Amino acid sequence: MRYIFFTIVFISLISSTMRTYAHGGVVYEEDQCVLKLAFLEAHFTGFQISDANRKEFCEDLPKAAETLFVIEYLHDYLSEMLVEFRIIRDVAGFGVYADMDDIRSLGDLSQVTEFLLPFANYPDGIVLAKHTFGDSGDYIGVVRAKSVEADIAPYEAAFYFRVGGRSYWQPLAFIVLLVALHISYKFGIGTLGSKRMPIRKQELSKKSFRIMTF
């Protein structure tokens, strides 16, 4: 019974962690994808044009096809800034842990750029970017926001996503953790507990015998 309860709690914690974690600068919060550029935030959504159901995608896209990306500002300050949206091919294999340090290490991004929406101001707070992916594979989205006037470093975010199939690292990690939990319980609390029970019964029997003979 304790094992079942502990397993349920463990699964709940892992599921919660997976829901709040996404890829890099995009996180899943309250059933929405949120793009984080330091303290600035925006809703981030992808739609595949050929999908009749107009299903929203936060990270991985099911197929290489025409895709519409929508960035909707959650901070008015972004409406006063210049924003750039770039998609690069993950040629270095940074994967889900890709961040801006990885992007900078690539140097000139022109050779690995799949799509580029140049810096522009969006006073209405919505950025629309349409691109047709020709190949399945791993990609990294890079969003940069900079002030129109002040000469300060831009706010940046990078996030990994896959086109043409889902990444299975999360389910695999979940299975591995669940197996580890079972093994640790069986050879830890479970096994030790089952070994201690007979000893405890033996001690109680001896005490009972002493009381009776006294």
N, C-alpha and C positions, 0 to 999 in steps of 0.2 A: 504494500500500500504506500509506504514511504517513497519507494522507487518511482511508482506511477506519478505521485504528486510532484516529486522533484523533477521528473522528466517533463511534465506539463509546464512547470514554471520555467524550466530551461528553454523549451521550445518557444514559449511566449517572449522571453528575453531576446533570443536570437532573431525571431521574426520581427520584433520591434526594431532591433538594430539594423536589420536589412532594409526595413521600410524607410528609416530616417537617413540611411546612407545610400548615396547613388554614386555617381562617378565624378570625382574631383570637385569642380566649382558648381556643379548642379546637385542639389539634394532634394529628397522627397519629403515634403512636409504637409501634413493635413490634406492628403490626396491631391497635392499639387507639386509640380516641379518648380523649384526656386533656384534661380541663378544668383550666385553671390559674388559680388565684386567688392571685397572688403566689407564696409558697412552698407553698401548699396545693394539693393536686391531687385530682381525682376522675375516675373513668371516666364518660364521657358517651355515651349510646346512644339512638337513636330507632328505634321500631318502628311500622310502619303496621298497624293492627289488621286491616284487610281483606286484608292480604298473607298468603296461606296458608303461604308459605315462612318467615314470620317473619324476613325479612332485616333485618339491622342497618344503620342509617344513621348516618354520622358528621356529615354536614353537609346536603347537599341532599336533599330528600324528593321522590320521583317524582310525587306527586299530592296534590291537596288532599283530605284524608280524615282520619279519626280516627287520631290518632297518640299513642303512649305514649312519653314521655321518661323515661329512667332515669339518675339520677345516683348513683353508688356511690362513697362516700368512700374515699380512699387514705390519709388522715391521721385518726387518732383524734380529734384536736383539733376537727375539723369536727363530730363527734358531740356536742360540748359547746356548739356555737354555734347561732344562729338563722340559717336559710337561706331566701332568697327567690328564686323563679324567675319571670322575666317574659319575655314575648315581645312585641316591638313591631313595628309595620309600618315598613319602612325608607322613610318618606316623604321623607326628605332625600337619599336616594340615596348613603349612605355606602359601601355595598357591602362588599367583602371586607376593606377596610382599617378598618372601623369599630372604634373603641375607646371606652373609658369617657369620654374627653374629648368625643367626639362625642355620646355619650348625654347627658352633662350639659348640653351646649349646647342641647339641645331643651327644657330647663326642665321643666315639668309633663308627665309621661309619660302621664297618664291619657287624653289625647285620642288617643294613637297606640298604646295598649296593646291587643294582641290577646288576651292571656291573662295571668293573674296568679295565682301560687301564693304567698300571703302568707308573711311570716316565720314560721317554726315550727322547733321542735327535732326532729331525727330521730336519736334515740339508737342506733338499729339501723344507722345509716350509709347508708341508702338512701332517696332521694327519688324518688317516682313522681308524674308529672304527665301527665294525659290531656287532650288538646284536639282538637277537630274543626275543621280549617281549612276555611273556606267558600270561600276564593278562593286562586288561585295568585298568586305574587308573591314579593317580597323581604322578608325578615324579619330581625330581630336578637334573639338570645337574650341576656338579661342575668341573671347570677347574682350575688347578694350574700350575704356571710356576715358576721355580726357577733356579738360576744361577748354573752353573756347578762347579765353583770354589769358588766364594765369599759366605760367610756365612751370607746371608741376608734373610729377610722374603720373602716368595714367593708372587708373584702377583696372585690374586685369583678372581674368578667370580662364581656366582651361578645364575641359572635361572630355573624357573618353567616351566613345560610343561605337557600336558595331552596326554595320549595314549588311543585310542578307543573312540573318540568323542571330539567335540569342546567345550571349555568353553564359556558359554553365558553371562558372567558377563559384557563384554563390550557392547553388544547390549542392555542389560537391563539398564545399566548405561546411555546409550544414550537416551533411551526411557524416563527414569525418568527425565533426564535433559530437554528434549524437553517438557514434560508435565509441569515441573516447570516453564519453560520459558513462555508457553502459559498462565498458571495461573497468573504468576506475571504481564504479559502484560495486561491481561484482567481485573484484579483487581487493576492494577496500572495505567499505562499510558493510556490504552484503556478506562477503565471505567471512570477515572477522566477526560479524555479528552472529552468523550461524555457528561459528566455532565456539563462541563464548557461552552460548545458551546451555549446552550440555554441562559445561564446567559449573555454571551457576546452579543448575539443578542438582549436580552432585554435592555442592557445598550446602545447599538447603537440606538435602537428604541427610547429610552427616550431622547438621545442627539439630534436625528433628530427632535423629537417633539418640544424640547426646541428651536432649531434653527428656526423652522418654526413659532412658536408662538412669537418669539422675533421680 
